[in-house]
């Protein structure tokens, strides 16, 4: 699902991120929990820089949630568990794709 990031910011008090995203004609609010920010990379940091660095990944997670679930609301919370599931699925698909490439016969 294509998307356009309208605005992104970090709540300094609770260290959570907020991303205003346009999915087609709909505006959605994606809230990224502090733990999600901490779990996305090493060393763990809940900063605005980290939010912006991984904004595409958070938007991809949100897009897949909006596509796969019947979410009627205008907002979505991304947690550390969502990040772990996303990374696991991404790494699994990468390994599968790598296995296909690794065992593909060479042209003669």
N, C-alpha and C positions, 0 to 999 in steps of 0.2 A: 504494500500500500504506500503510495508516494506521500510525502509529508514535507512541510515547510516549517522550520523553526521561526517563531515570531519573536520570542524573548526567552531569556534564561537568567536565573539569579539564584543566589545562595542565601538562605535564611541564616543570618549570623547567630541567632539565638540557639536554634536547635540543630544547626549544621545540615539541614536538608535542602535539596535543590528543588527548584520549580522551573518547569519548561512549558511555555505556551506554544502549542503545536497546532498547525492547521493540517488536518487530514481531509483532503478534498475540500468540500465546502464547510466542514465542521471544525470548530475550534475546540481543542481539548487541553486540559491541564494535566501535565504529568508531574507527579511529586516523586522525587527520588529520596528515599530515606537515607539517613546518616550512615547506617550500616551498609546500604547498597554502595554508597560512595566509598566507604572504607574497604569493601570487598572487591572492588573492580580492578585494583592494581596494587602492586607492592612498590614502595612502602605505603601502608594505608594512610590515606589523607582524605579529610572531608573539607575540601576547599573549592572555591569557585573555579580555579584552574583545572582541578580534576573533573569537575562537572562538565566544563567546556571541552576538555580533552576527550571525554567519552560520551559526548552528547549524541552522536550518531548511534552508538550502541543502545543508549537508553531509549531513543526514539524508535529504533528497530524493535526493541522489546515491547514497547507500547503499541506499535503498529501490529505486531503479531498477536498481542492480547486483544486489541480491538477487533481484529479479523476473526480470531478463533472463538471468542466468547461473545455472548449477547450482552455486552456492557451498555446499558442504557444511559449511564451517567456521563457527565462531561469531564470527569477526572479519573485518574488512575494512580495508584500508589505502586511504585517499584521498590521491592525489598531486596535484601541480600540473597534470599532464596531464589528470587526471580533471576538475579544476575548469575548465580551458580547454575541454575537450570539452563540458561541461555548459553553460558560458556561450555557446559557439558555437551549440549546439543551441537554447538558449533564445532567443538573439537572432534566429536564423533563423526560429523559429516566430513570434516577435513581429513580424518584418518581414512574414512571410506573412499573418498575421492583420491587420496594418495595411494591407496591400495590398488585402485583401478588403474591408475597411471603407472604404478610400479610394475604391474604384471601384464601390461599391454605389450603384445609382441612388436618387435621392431620391424619396420618395413624392409623387405629383402631387396 
